[in-house]
Amino acid sequence: MDRLRGWPASMAEGPVGLRPLRLRDVRDWRDTRLRNAEWLRPWEPSNPETPLFRTGLGPYVSMVGTLRREARQGLAMPWVLTYEGRFAGQLTVGAIVWGSARSAQVGYWVDGALAGRGIVPTALAMAVDHCFFTTGLHRIEANIRPENHASRRVVEKLGFREEGIRRRQLHIDGAWRDHICYALTVEDVPRGLLVQWRRTKNSAARRSESSPG
């Protein structure tokens, strides 16, 4: 596939937004990651031969160049997460496979100062719907370390199915780590994942309002 259908794409749901990653995001990206180094280190894929966090701009420029090239080749969709219009993190749909698979993997991170506001599940729901109903993918996977309970709660709240352990799948924080595979197919969300997520949030809000204070 030479070009992704529906890419580049920007979208929003309330204060949460997704837009394509740009070279000029470099300082926001670097500053946010440096400030969140300890928050991100246990969960971020790393190269076994090089450090994960650096103060220079070179790693970012290289990453953006690679992701933009993969986007042009139909292999990735690299988004910036925004909250109230400001840089809040990153969400990338990558490892896209076409042919008879039409599958992809999703990864994300958010500024720790903004955690707990529903940013990631909202953004992930938007991204999955775009992948399924605009781009034409059939299956999305999220592979998460068993110890990363916050990230696991995100996909579990959205109804991703747990499909087992992938042994020593990625190099993270100095070692090869196991990951739990979670997945959704388009048949799981015929009306869209964002609609399902809105219902979940509204139901939780009603339960909270009816609880004795």
C-alpha positions as CSV (number, residue, x, y, z in Angstrom):
1,M,0.0,0.0,0.0
2,D,1.6,3.3,-1.1
3,R,-0.5,5.8,0.9
4,L,-2.6,5.5,4.0
5,R,-6.3,6.3,3.5
6,G,-7.2,9.2,5.8
7,W,-3.7,10.3,6.6
8,P,-2.7,12.8,7.7
9,A,-5.6,13.2,10.1
10,S,-6.5,15.4,13.1
11,M,-9.5,14.8,15.4
12,A,-10.8,15.9,18.8
13,E,-13.2,14.8,21.5
14,G,-13.8,17.6,24.1
15,P,-10.4,18.8,25.3
16,V,-8.6,15.7,24.0
17,G,-7.0,15.9,20.5
18,L,-4.9,14.0,18.1
19,R,-2.8,15.5,15.3
20,P,0.2,14.4,13.2
21,L,3.6,14.6,14.9
22,R,5.6,17.5,13.5
23,L,9.3,18.5,13.5
24,R,8.4,21.7,15.3
25,D,7.1,19.7,18.3
26,V,10.7,19.0,19.1
27,R,11.1,21.2,22.2
28,D,7.7,20.3,23.7
29,W,8.4,16.6,23.1
30,R,12.0,16.8,24.6
31,D,11.0,18.9,27.6
32,T,8.0,16.7,28.4
33,R,10.0,13.5,28.2
34,L,12.8,14.8,30.3
35,R,10.4,16.0,32.9
36,N,8.7,12.6,32.9
37,A,11.9,10.4,32.6
38,E,11.3,8.4,35.7
39,W,7.5,8.2,35.0
40,L,8.2,6.7,31.5
41,R,11.4,4.7,32.0
42,P,9.8,1.4,33.3
43,W,7.5,1.2,30.3
44,E,9.2,2.7,27.2
45,P,10.9,0.5,24.6
46,S,14.6,1.1,24.5
47,N,17.5,0.1,22.3
48,P,19.7,-2.4,24.2
49,E,22.8,-0.5,23.1
50,T,21.8,3.2,23.6
51,P,20.1,5.2,26.4
52,L,16.4,6.0,26.2
53,F,16.5,9.6,27.4
54,R,18.9,12.2,26.0
55,T,19.0,16.0,26.2
56,G,19.9,16.6,22.5
57,L,17.4,17.1,19.7
58,G,18.9,14.5,17.3
59,P,16.9,11.4,18.6
60,Y,13.7,13.3,18.1
61,V,14.6,14.5,14.6
62,S,15.6,10.9,13.7
63,M,12.4,9.4,15.1
64,V,10.1,11.9,13.3
65,G,12.0,11.3,10.0
66,T,11.5,7.5,10.4
67,L,7.8,7.8,11.4
68,R,7.0,10.2,8.6
69,R,8.7,7.9,6.1
70,E,6.7,4.9,7.5
71,A,3.5,7.0,7.2
72,R,4.2,7.7,3.6
73,Q,4.7,4.0,3.0
74,G,1.4,3.1,4.8
75,L,3.1,1.5,7.8
76,A,2.5,4.0,10.6
77,M,0.3,6.8,11.9
78,P,2.2,9.0,14.4
79,W,0.1,11.3,16.4
80,V,0.7,14.0,19.1
81,L,-1.7,13.8,22.0
82,T,-3.0,17.2,23.0
83,Y,-5.1,18.4,26.0
84,E,-6.8,21.8,25.8
85,G,-4.7,22.5,22.8
86,R,-1.3,21.8,24.5
87,F,1.2,19.0,23.9
88,A,0.4,16.1,26.3
89,G,2.1,13.0,24.9
90,Q,2.2,10.7,21.9
91,L,0.1,7.9,20.3
92,T,1.5,5.9,17.4
93,V,-0.2,3.2,15.4
94,G,2.7,1.3,13.9
95,A,3.8,-2.1,12.5
96,I,0.9,-1.9,10.1
97,V,0.5,-5.0,8.0
98,W,-1.7,-5.1,4.9
99,G,-2.7,-8.0,2.7
100,S,-4.8,-10.6,4.4
101,A,-3.9,-9.4,8.0
102,R,-4.8,-5.6,8.0
103,S,-3.4,-5.4,11.5
104,A,-1.4,-2.9,13.6
105,Q,0.1,-2.2,17.0
106,V,-0.6,0.9,19.1
107,G,1.7,2.5,21.7
108,Y,1.2,5.7,23.7
109,W,2.5,7.8,26.6
110,V,1.1,10.8,28.4
111,D,2.6,13.5,30.6
112,G,2.3,12.3,34.2
113,A,1.0,15.6,35.3
114,L,-2.1,15.0,33.2
115,A,-2.7,11.3,34.1
116,G,-6.1,10.3,35.4
117,R,-8.1,12.7,33.2
118,G,-9.3,10.2,30.7
119,I,-6.9,11.5,28.0
120,V,-5.4,8.3,26.8
121,P,-8.6,6.2,26.6
122,T,-10.4,9.0,24.7
123,A,-7.5,9.4,22.3
124,L,-7.1,5.6,21.9
125,A,-10.8,5.3,21.1
126,M,-10.5,8.0,18.4
127,A,-7.5,6.4,16.9
128,V,-9.0,2.9,16.8
129,D,-12.1,4.2,15.1
130,H,-10.0,6.0,12.5
131,C,-8.0,2.8,11.9
132,F,-11.1,0.7,11.5
133,F,-13.6,2.9,9.7
134,T,-11.4,5.3,7.7
135,T,-8.1,3.5,7.1
136,G,-9.6,0.0,6.7
137,L,-7.6,-2.0,9.3
138,H,-9.2,-5.1,10.9
139,R,-7.2,-5.7,14.1
140,I,-5.4,-3.5,16.6
141,E,-3.0,-4.8,19.3
142,A,-1.7,-3.2,22.4
143,N,1.2,-5.0,24.1
144,I,1.7,-4.0,27.7
145,R,4.1,-5.0,30.5
146,P,2.2,-7.0,33.2
147,E,3.4,-4.6,35.8
148,N,2.0,-1.5,34.0
149,H,-1.4,-1.5,35.7
150,A,-2.3,2.0,34.6
151,S,-1.9,1.2,30.9
152,R,-3.6,-2.1,31.3
153,R,-6.6,-0.3,32.9
154,V,-6.8,1.9,29.8
155,V,-7.3,-1.0,27.3
156,E,-9.4,-3.0,29.7
157,K,-11.8,-0.1,30.2
158,L,-12.1,0.1,26.4
159,G,-12.9,-3.6,26.0
160,F,-9.7,-4.8,24.5
161,R,-9.4,-8.6,24.8
162,E,-6.5,-10.2,26.7
163,E,-4.9,-12.8,24.4
164,G,-1.9,-14.0,26.4
165,I,1.8,-13.4,27.2
166,R,4.5,-12.6,24.7
167,R,7.7,-13.7,26.3
168,R,10.6,-11.2,26.3
169,Q,9.0,-9.3,23.5
170,L,10.6,-5.9,23.9
171,H,13.8,-4.4,25.4
172,I,12.6,-2.0,28.2
173,D,14.5,-0.4,31.0
174,G,17.7,-2.5,30.5
175,A,16.2,-5.9,29.9
176,W,14.0,-8.0,27.6
177,R,10.5,-7.9,29.1
178,D,7.3,-10.0,28.8
179,H,4.2,-8.3,27.5
180,I,0.5,-9.1,27.7
181,C,-1.2,-8.9,24.3
182,Y,-4.5,-7.1,24.2
183,A,-6.5,-6.8,20.9
184,L,-9.7,-5.6,19.2
185,T,-11.1,-6.3,15.8
186,V,-13.6,-4.2,13.9
187,E,-16.3,-6.8,14.7
188,D,-15.9,-6.1,18.4
189,V,-17.0,-2.4,18.0
190,P,-19.5,-2.3,15.1
191,R,-20.8,1.1,16.3
192,G,-17.3,2.5,17.1
193,L,-15.1,2.4,20.1
194,L,-15.6,6.1,20.9
195,V,-19.4,5.6,21.2
196,Q,-18.8,2.7,23.5
197,W,-16.3,4.8,25.6
198,R,-18.8,7.6,25.9
199,R,-21.4,5.2,27.3
200,T,-18.9,3.8,29.8
201,K,-18.0,7.3,31.0
202,N,-21.6,8.4,31.3
203,S,-22.6,5.2,33.2
204,A,-19.7,5.8,35.6
205,A,-20.7,9.4,36.1
206,R,-24.3,8.4,36.9
207,R,-23.2,5.8,39.4
208,S,-21.0,8.4,41.0
209,E,-23.9,10.9,41.3
210,S,-26.2,8.3,42.8
211,S,-23.7,7.1,45.4
212,P,-24.3,8.3,48.9
213,G,-22.1,11.1,49.8
